[in-house]
Amino acid sequence: MSKSILEALLYGKVGPWEGQTVHSAEREEIEKRIQAEKDYFKENLPDDGFQRLETLESLYTQAEADEEMAVFKYGFRMGAIIMMEILQADIAG
């Protein structure tokens, strides 16, 4: 790993989104249920209907990714503000 977290971020050696995957029995069960529902719709909808369902799923995924990015940026800004406050307190100390 790089000397600092900033270097690691810069050189792509660490990604803030990595390591946050949920691995649990509950999550696996939900994913199985999602796949079962998709299989049901694939079997019972006309091809164009299933294609539209997949498009809807893709749009939900894009919206979720946009929201995650906004939350990440907000959290990063909050962390920077906290650090600035800590550093200012040390200087004023």
N, C-alpha and C positions, 0 to 999 in steps of 0.2 A: 504494500500500500504506500501511497505517497506520504510525504512528510506532514501534510496538513489535509484536513477535510476539503478545503477550498481547492487545493491542487488536485485531489482525487475527483472532485466535481468537474473541474476544468478539463482534465484529461480523460473523462468518461470512465474512470475506474470504479466509481460508485454512482448509483442512481437512487435518488430519494424514494422512488416507487418500488425499488427492489426490496425483497425480504418482507413485504407486507401482505403476502398471500395468506389467506385464511385456510388452514388445514385442520378440519375438525370433522367429526362424524356428522354433525348437523349440516355442515356445508356440503359434504359429499351427498347426503340425502337430498338436499335441495337441488343440487346439480343433476342427480338421477331423475328427480321429478320434472325438472325443466326439460331434460332430454326426452322423457316419456311423453310430455305434452307436445314437443316439437314433432316427435314421431307420429303422434296421433293426427296432428294437423297435416303433416306431409301425406299421410295415407288417406285422409278424408277431404282435403281441399283440392280443388282443381289446381293444376300447375301454376297458373297465374296468381291464384289466391295464396298459395304457399310462398311464392316469390315475394308477394307484397308483405306477407308476415315476416319474412326474413329481412326485407327492407326496413320494416318497422323496428325489428330487433336491432338492426344496425344503427338506426337513428337514435334509439335509446342508448346504445353503447357510446355513440359520439357525444350525446348530451351528458352522459355520466362522466366521460373523460374530460369534457370542458369544465364541469363542476369540480372534479378532482383537481384540475389544474388551478382553478380559481382559489380553492381552499388551500392548496399547497402554497401559492403565492402569498396569500393572506398570512398563513402560518410563518412563512419565511420572513415576511415584513415584520410581523410581531416579534419574532426572535431577534431580528436586527435592532428593533426599537428597544427591546429589553437589554441587549448588549450595549447599545449606546448609553442607556441610562446607567448601567453598571459602570461603564468606563468614565462617564461624567462624574459619578459619585466618587470613584477612585481619585480622579484628578482634583476634585473639590475637597476631598478627604480630609 
